[in-house]
């Protein structure tokens, strides 16, 4: 289930935010260098890279592992599961972002920039919702097959 936990912000350290900022900024600078050398289309592809994902995934994994270790459990498996779920969300978000980029790229030459961004935003939201729904359907089918295989009905 998707949820927002503002309390989780208290658990993050300034060093973790700095790491995310530096990693994201470095990816953005690299995309700019690539765009300067190979052109904006190629550079834009690299700019669409979810820049903070690697830092976020490692931090999520570490936090989950530490929480489980505090209560006497190993926590390694739980940390990996949480990082994997975050990765699936990043993939879905990146695919929706690609739809946004495609709509903006195709519509910008013939439209007003404000409307084009609005169209791209609508396409991104629709794509994200559709992809999330398809993921949920596929996940449900997998769970039903696993239950049948285990003899649960």
C-alpha positions as CSV (number, residue, x, y, z in Angstrom):
1,X,0.0,0.0,0.0
2,X,1.3,3.5,-0.8
3,X,1.6,5.7,2.2
4,X,3.4,8.8,3.4
5,X,5.2,8.6,6.7
6,X,6.4,12.0,7.7
7,X,7.8,10.6,10.9
8,X,10.4,8.8,8.8
9,X,12.0,12.1,8.0
10,X,13.1,12.3,11.7
11,X,15.2,9.2,11.3
12,X,17.2,10.5,8.4
13,X,20.6,12.0,9.2
14,X,21.9,15.2,7.5
15,X,24.7,13.1,6.1
16,X,22.2,10.9,4.2
17,X,20.5,14.0,2.7
18,X,23.9,15.3,1.7
19,X,24.7,12.0,0.0
20,X,21.4,12.0,-1.9
21,X,22.0,15.7,-2.9
22,X,25.6,15.0,-4.1
23,X,24.7,11.9,-6.0
24,X,21.7,13.5,-7.7
25,X,23.7,16.6,-8.5
26,X,26.6,14.6,-9.9
27,X,24.2,12.7,-12.2
28,X,22.7,16.0,-13.4
29,X,26.1,17.5,-14.1
30,X,27.1,14.3,-16.0
31,X,23.9,14.5,-18.0
32,X,24.8,18.2,-18.8
33,X,28.3,17.1,-20.0
34,X,26.8,14.4,-22.1
35,X,24.3,16.8,-23.6
36,X,27.1,19.3,-24.4
37,X,29.0,16.6,-26.2
38,X,26.3,14.5,-27.8
39,X,23.3,16.8,-27.9
40,X,20.3,17.5,-25.8
41,X,18.3,14.4,-26.9
42,X,21.0,12.0,-25.6
43,X,21.8,14.2,-22.6
44,X,18.1,14.2,-21.7
45,X,18.0,10.4,-21.6
46,X,20.7,10.5,-18.9
47,X,18.9,13.3,-17.0
48,X,15.9,11.0,-16.8
49,X,18.0,8.5,-14.8
50,X,16.5,8.3,-11.3
51,X,19.5,10.0,-9.8
52,X,18.9,9.5,-6.1
53,X,17.7,5.9,-6.4
54,X,21.0,4.1,-5.7
55,X,21.6,6.2,-2.6
56,X,18.0,5.8,-1.4
57,X,18.0,2.0,-2.0
58,X,21.1,1.6,0.1
59,X,19.9,3.9,2.8
60,X,16.5,2.1,3.0
61,X,18.2,-1.3,3.2
62,X,20.5,-0.1,6.0
63,X,17.6,1.5,8.0
64,X,15.5,-1.6,7.8
65,X,18.3,-3.9,8.7
66,X,19.2,-1.6,11.7
67,X,15.6,-1.6,12.9
68,X,15.4,-5.4,12.9
69,X,18.7,-5.7,14.6
70,X,17.5,-3.5,17.4
71,X,14.8,-6.0,18.2
72,X,17.2,-9.0,18.0
73,X,16.6,-10.1,14.4
74,X,19.1,-10.3,11.6
75,X,17.1,-7.9,9.3
76,X,19.2,-8.5,6.2
77,X,16.4,-10.2,4.3
78,X,13.9,-7.5,5.3
79,X,16.3,-4.8,4.2
80,X,16.7,-6.4,0.8
81,X,13.0,-6.8,0.4
82,X,12.4,-3.1,1.1
83,X,15.1,-2.1,-1.3
84,X,13.6,-4.4,-3.9
85,X,10.2,-2.8,-3.5
86,X,11.7,0.6,-3.9
87,X,13.5,-0.5,-7.1
88,X,10.2,-1.7,-8.5
89,X,8.6,1.7,-7.8
90,X,11.6,3.4,-9.4
91,X,11.2,1.4,-12.6
92,X,7.5,2.2,-12.8
93,X,8.3,5.9,-12.1
94,X,11.0,5.9,-14.8
95,X,8.7,4.3,-17.3
96,X,6.0,7.0,-16.6
97,X,8.7,9.7,-16.9
98,X,9.7,8.3,-20.3
99,X,6.0,8.8,-21.4
100,X,6.2,12.4,-20.1
101,X,9.4,13.0,-22.1
102,X,7.9,11.5,-25.2
103,X,4.8,13.6,-25.1
104,X,6.7,16.8,-24.4
105,X,9.2,16.1,-27.1
106,X,6.5,15.4,-29.7
107,X,4.2,18.3,-28.7
108,X,6.7,21.1,-27.9
109,X,7.4,22.2,-31.5
110,X,3.7,22.7,-32.3
111,X,2.3,23.9,-28.9
112,X,2.6,26.5,-26.2
113,X,5.1,25.4,-23.5
114,X,2.6,25.7,-20.6
115,X,0.1,23.5,-22.4
116,X,2.7,21.0,-23.5
117,X,3.9,20.6,-19.9
118,X,0.3,20.1,-18.8
119,X,-0.2,17.5,-21.4
120,X,3.0,15.8,-20.4
121,X,2.0,15.9,-16.7
122,X,-1.4,14.3,-17.6
123,X,0.3,11.6,-19.6
124,X,2.8,10.9,-16.8
125,X,-0.1,10.6,-14.2
126,X,-2.1,8.3,-16.5
127,X,0.9,6.2,-17.3
128,X,1.9,5.9,-13.6
129,X,-1.6,4.9,-12.6
130,X,-1.9,2.4,-15.4
131,X,1.5,0.9,-14.7
132,X,0.8,0.7,-10.9
133,X,-2.5,-1.0,-11.7
134,X,-0.9,-3.5,-14.0
135,X,1.8,-4.2,-11.4
136,X,-0.9,-4.8,-8.7
137,X,-2.8,-7.2,-11.0
138,X,0.3,-9.2,-11.8
139,X,1.3,-9.3,-8.2
140,X,-2.1,-10.6,-7.2
141,X,-2.0,-13.3,-9.9
142,X,1.4,-14.4,-8.6
143,X,0.1,-14.6,-5.0
144,X,-2.9,-16.6,-6.1
145,X,-0.7,-19.1,-8.0
146,X,1.6,-19.4,-4.9
147,X,-1.4,-20.1,-2.6
148,X,-2.8,-22.7,-5.0
149,X,0.6,-24.4,-5.2
150,X,0.8,-24.4,-1.4
151,X,-2.6,-26.0,-1.3
152,X,-4.4,-23.0,0.3
153,X,-7.0,-23.0,-2.3
